[in-house]
Amino acid sequence: MIWLVIFLDSPVDCNDIFSLLKGINIVSLLREMSPKQVLAERMFTTMYKIGELSKLCQIPVKTLRYYNSVGLLVPDEVDHFTGYRYYSASRLAECNRIIVLKELGFTLEEIKIRMKANSTEDVIALIEKKQAELKNTIIQTELRLKHLEAIKKTIKGEEMMFDVIIRSTDTLRVAISRKIWVSKEKAFAEIESIKNKLPKNILGKREIIINYETEYRENNFDLGCCVEITGRLPLDSEYEEKVIALPPDVAMLICQKQELEEAYKALIKQLEEASCQIIGSYYEVYHDDKTVELKVPVCKLSTVVNKHQNDNMILPFENDVEAVGRWKFLDVVPSEEQFYYGHEKSNQGVWLQDLYFLPNGEQFWAVAGWTKGWLFTSTDYPKRTYANKYQIKTLGNKKLMFIHMKDYDHELRGGMPTVWVYEKISDKAFVKDEIQIRDNINIPFFLDDSVLGTWKVRDFVLTTETFDSSKQNFPEEGLFFKQVEFKKGGSAIALYGQKAPYGLFWTKGFLLDKKNEIAEAYEIRVLDSVEYLFIEWKSGDYTFGGRKPYWYVFIRT
């Protein structure tokens, strides 16, 4: 090995040094040099002091020192005697990259990761992560702008002003009486009755009404009338003791008793604007000066729509004798406690009105099987599968099933399942062939000249009366039934989704699917001088789920 010794306290002739170094690997050589000798390197490489680099890249010296301390931009060399930092010209490119990445919103820690990235995939992953964050920032900013606009309208006197916050809340122990009350006044009278009947030494300061309703009502309210208690109820008390322990995220506002109706409207509106899902009952907490805390448990939905992940449905089968049989749909509620037998909360037309648990977990249609505690569901348009928890409870002589049914829209944004409630109406162990609804398709052919020709889909509606020709009820790109052609002699051709043309039959008033034994009624209506064809849609929701058919709307081509 050849060593280069430079005595720094004597004059140095550069030409002599160049002659000496001819043919020598200077990089390898300099690696062997001592801290004192490293100054000789600057004779061959342009180096900048920290102040000089600061001027070249327009980054303050203080900032460059900080970048060094966090390991983001480390000097090429540091003089151990003077502490001077020296940077090569190549560091200018790194400075520019740091400036650009900071302007794009990257944190210093993210910039360090970017600078050390060894592959294109790593860089793209970092960029995509930042894109998602910026999109979320845009959404949050838009939500804040909406909120500010709402506050501005309130200040102008268009609406009452309420400040909604989301936070955790305290636990309450109460004496409760839950009934269907004709009016709120009756409920308040019940609270006074509870207070008069309980020992004074266990009464707390607050009164609470639990509103189990999910939609606005004028009367006949499902309410829990509660009085706060600080001790145990007497053994002979006619009231039930309940501990109110709400989940971590509770939306609440403060109002006066006479403002409560407007407060409900403001709370619901602001939660919708803030992308929050209501997941439980409303709690009206009354203080003795008539101040009211209105609270409701919520789930904060993600502003970013996630990719659907199919649930694992390959679970070992475990029998559940109580589940086997036929179940009839009763209600949909955000939480189990909001269900009240005989008092329907939602008029939502769910696709599974009749639910069968076939022996051995056998699947049928969109029910992809089951095992104890789990009901599996699936759809093909688009393809997705879910594992939904269920539990069975007994109410008097009634057997009820509560299914936490996953909702597609909420699931993609981190929401909570809704609760579908069923009542058991048969313990029979049905087989698949027994449960399908079959229509009478043996109808003689009668000609109807008015329906002949080709019809293109226009919309999809709940009933023929709800169709509005000036609006689009259902997104056109999502319509599955695309087209139908009625031919003379009673044959018809239908186009469904991306599938091949499908052969059908028809007679006056009905479109007949003889293969699946379905008779779908049709009728023609003229609205604003335009002919519209309405055809019943009897999919598996009808033939296996028992739901009342919806209607497709068509226009002539």
Phi, psi and omega in degrees: 000139180262129179253141176252121179247121179242122177271107188287346179270011177235158179301145182242129177259113184300321181298321179296320181294318179298321180295320181294323186275356182302124179085001181258140177288102187294328181294312179297323181296314184293334178294336181269357186281151178281164178307322180293319186286341186299340178300335180295334180300326183292350176284343183244339181235131178290125180237145181243138171289165184299325178293322179292318178297322179302316180291321182293319185257358178061038175243128182303147179303319180301320180292318178299320177298320180294318178302323178294318184294330181263004176079020182272315180224093185267136178300154176292322180214152174231125178289118186288343179271318184259341184080004180294138176263137180235133183239138175281164181298334180296339179291340178300320179297321179293321177300314180298320180295319178299316180299314181297314182294323177296319179295333178276359174098007179285142175281165179298323179294320178292324179294321177300317179297318180297318182294332182264357183301133184257351183220159177299323181298321180295319180294316180297319179299319180294319180295316181296323177297317179292322177301316180297319179296318181293322177297320178295322177298319178299314181297315180296323178295318178297322178296320179293322177297318177298317180297317179297322178295321178296319178296320180298318178296322179297316180298326178287352176096008181284328179218163175284147185263124176226138178262114180264128176235158177239123181198177175280161182224166185283166178267139179238140172251128187225161165262131189231145172229112183252127179208177169268115185257136180297323182211165177294327180301320178296323180294318179295325177296323178294322178299317178297322179296319179298315181299322181288333185268344182267153176299137183297331186286351179249002181282132174272190185268341190251151173246144185226136168246123174265117180264104183276357181291154178248347179223162182294138176226150176273332181200182181053069184264140171272102186230147170256118180267118190232149173233131178295136178233151181248357179219184182284147176288150174301149183299329181266016183292141178278357183256158180263144175268135183221138174258118179269105179236102184275156179295173185300322183262110179233124176274136182212155172216164180247134178210179172261159185305319182287349180262004191299318181299316178292328180295320177302312181300316181295319181297311181297317180297314182292327178291323176297316180293331181269008180056053177244136177265127176282125188238017180191194183282164174267142180240121177256108183257115185260130174261165188290347177263017178076006172287138183237132169262119176259120186232151173206134177290140183224165172236123180284118180279146177290141177279349178256127179281119182276160176284136181293133175246119179296140179284157176284117180250007179266075179246147179298138182285129173235124185290152176219097185302323180296332184279328185299129179136200183249137181235141180250132181296139178243311188195163171238127181222155178294328181217157183300322185294341182279349178287137176222117185299129179086358181232088185293134181264326186233138175262020181298126180275083183293156185281352184237074180288318177250122182242127179246133169257101182281154181302148176062023176071021184297142180269158170207137177049235183276353173273106189270025179109182181198161167215166187307122179091351184223135172245128182260134178231154180209155174224156180253355188221080358279172183286122176200151181227149181223146170250115187248126180288144173224156171216150183250132179230153179253129177237101186064238177259014182255141177252120184244146176241131177249114181251124176275087189275123182289135180259130186301311184295315180292322184297322181291343181241020175078024181278180182259151176295153170268162184256118176261129185249133180232154174243136181283130181240355177201137176267002184298140176274088184289157169250162189303319184295340182278340193262349182282133174283129180237128180272163172284113181253001179273065181251128181296152182282130172231131183289144175220094183300333185293339184261351183298142179117188184255135180237134179255142184296144181239320184194178180221122188226161180292313178221165179295331181286338183274355180289133178235113185295343181272357183230166174246106184289321184235136181306129186300322182291343181265001182285125185277316179280107189270319189197154175214139178240123177264122181252157176296146179095350174104007176262159180211153178236128180243148174245122180242120177053229179261014184279165178291157178308140187242128183278132178228178174232167177208158170215167186306117177095350184217142169255125191248125173253093186289332180296316181262005178057056181234132174243110183256120181292149173224157174206152179250133177230146177253119180234122181053045177068014178244134178278131176236135177257124178254125179234130175302145177246104182252081177273196177298336176304327180269308188291329179244329183269345177076014181280147176297134184296144168271185185228134168270145180243133182233158171233157181292145173264000000 
